[in-house]
Amino acid sequence: MATALFPSSNTVPLSNTVPVSNSEETWLPDFESNEDDTTLEMEGTTPHVPDAIDDFSLADVMRARDQGMGIRQAARQFQEAVTQLESRGMNLYRRTLLDPSDAQTRVYYSHDSHNREMIMLASNNYLGLTNHPRVVRAAQQAAEQYGTGSGSAPLLVGTFPITRRLESQLAELKHSEEACVFASGYQTNVGVISSLVRKDDLVVIDQLGHASMWDGANMSDAKVRAFKHNDPEHLDRVLTRNHQAGTKLVCVEGLYSMDGDLPRLREICKVARRHGALLLLDEAHSTGVLGANGGGAAEHFGVEDQIDLHVGTLSKSLASCGGFVTGDSDLVNYIRYFARSAMFSAAPSPMVMAAASAAIEVMHSEPARRTRLWENSHFVHSELKRLGFETSDEVSPIIPIIVGSMRGLRQMTLELHENNVCVNSVPYPVVPHGGERLRISLTANHTREQLVQAVEAIRIAGVHAGLISASAR
Ligand SMILES: Cc1ncc(COP(=O)(O)O)c(C=O)c1O
């Protein structure tokens, strides 16, 4: 057995309940402390006792730091762990793409020095537009016309005509008065949330909300609370208990990135309205994927006019890089001037603005892409269910396969890589112990043949990992 590099992690098993504060279960934010459900039992959560390099995850380093290990020692031991993993061909990270991110592409793996031609199930390129000729050409033309960088912050002189054009397209897509772009989706949430709330205000976020929402909320002086995943009744209780807060901001996602489930948006809108709270909907994964025009979950549920702020990224369906917020012009204009992540950071390059703008045009002119994306999602989801994998109940282009341990996750991911199927693995602390999973994402460009081949590789790896029966066909 390999040395346990962070031995403290062996002796301090984590609780299988969600603690109220000073949470070691770092994936999960604190719940309201005066609630009956503060020690909510998490389904599928098991105590975590890593005892070898096979079980090692970043959580062990975080815990060692919390327990007083100095940064120099932690960094050295972490490096040793990475070296051990790499020498055994077990590092799941730092793959290099050698071709455009597409349904099938070449990937370089340092551990076996191989360029592999892989079926790509690890990209959020949902509409398959990152290599679309119109999108690529738009980026090239923008570079020729405006150069490669913005050279300034958006409010100063970092805005180009193509930036303004993209903002109008985004506002139109979201049926909003105005839009403002940022250099990334992460920066959007951080800037939007931290600019809107102050001391005496309240932010309530779905417990599975993206890290960028939590970081934005924690940057402000506002009170920050979680509500139980997709539970409008719990949201109602949290808002009722904090009714004295000034500005109240509720943050949810249009398609949750780890489970691939949709929000109960109609009910959440009602609760937010009743409490006079602003509602922010992060459509990072749902823009382009949901809604008849690709407008996202708000369009899908017919509640566009009830969302105060639509946040999104340009890096998934829109095939580029950057983020955006849309809403009424007063709020968006306020954010433009007060969001520190926009004010103190360079504006996105004209190339990425042009690529996203062209991607929106292609999304509208080629609606069959969204149809294919959903056909592919239904096919893979039903195949995995039929084989007996534990996966989501809801169908979406994000399909989790629950593996349940770090060791199993490594084994399965590496076996799939050996068989040229590229998947993402999601360890603790991103998800709870026992919820370690492969995360598959589908695109419109996958062919049925590629998906059949990928499902067969997943079946065999699932049998080897003991997740499904050998007789499953
Ligand atoms: C829900 C959500 N919000 C925001 C982001 C950040 O977007 P970006 O990659 O553009 O920084 C992501 C990225 O995965 C996300 O899943």
The ligand as an SDF file (V2000), in Angstrom:
LIG
                    3D

 16 16  0  0  0  0  0  0  0  0999 V2000
  -23.4870   27.2240  -12.9900 C   0  0  0  0  0  0  0  0  0  0  0  0
  -22.1950   27.8480  -13.4190 C   0  0  0  0  0  0  0  0  0  0  0  0
  -22.0230   29.1610  -13.2660 N   0  0  0  0  0  0  0  0  0  0  0  0
  -20.8850   29.7690  -13.6500 C   0  0  0  0  0  0  0  0  0  0  0  0
  -19.8480   29.0550  -14.2040 C   0  0  0  0  0  0  0  0  0  0  0  0
  -18.5790   29.7490  -14.5900 C   0  0  0  0  0  0  0  0  0  0  0  0
  -18.5190   29.9480  -15.9560 O   0  0  0  0  0  0  0  0  0  0  0  0
  -17.1300   30.2220  -16.7100 P   0  0  0  0  0  0  0  0  0  0  0  0
  -16.5540   28.8980  -17.0500 O   0  0  0  0  0  0  0  0  0  0  0  0
  -17.4970   31.0340  -17.8940 O   0  0  0  0  0  0  0  0  0  0  0  0
  -16.2600   30.9900  -15.7560 O   0  0  0  0  0  0  0  0  0  0  0  0
  -19.9920   27.6880  -14.3950 C   0  0  0  0  0  0  0  0  0  0  0  0
  -18.8870   26.9130  -14.9990 C   0  0  0  0  0  0  0  0  0  0  0  0
  -18.8490   25.7470  -15.0800 O   0  0  0  0  0  0  0  0  0  0  0  0
  -21.1880   27.0620  -13.9820 C   0  0  0  0  0  0  0  0  0  0  0  0
  -21.3610   25.7330  -14.1260 O   0  0  0  0  0  0  0  0  0  0  0  0
  1  2  1  0
  2  3  1  0
  2 15  2  0
  3  4  2  0
  4  5  1  0
  5  6  1  0
  5 12  2  0
  6  7  1  0
  7  8  1  0
  8  9  2  0
  8 10  1  0
  8 11  1  0
 12 13  1  0
 12 15  1  0
 13 14  2  0
 15 16  1  0
M  END
$$$$
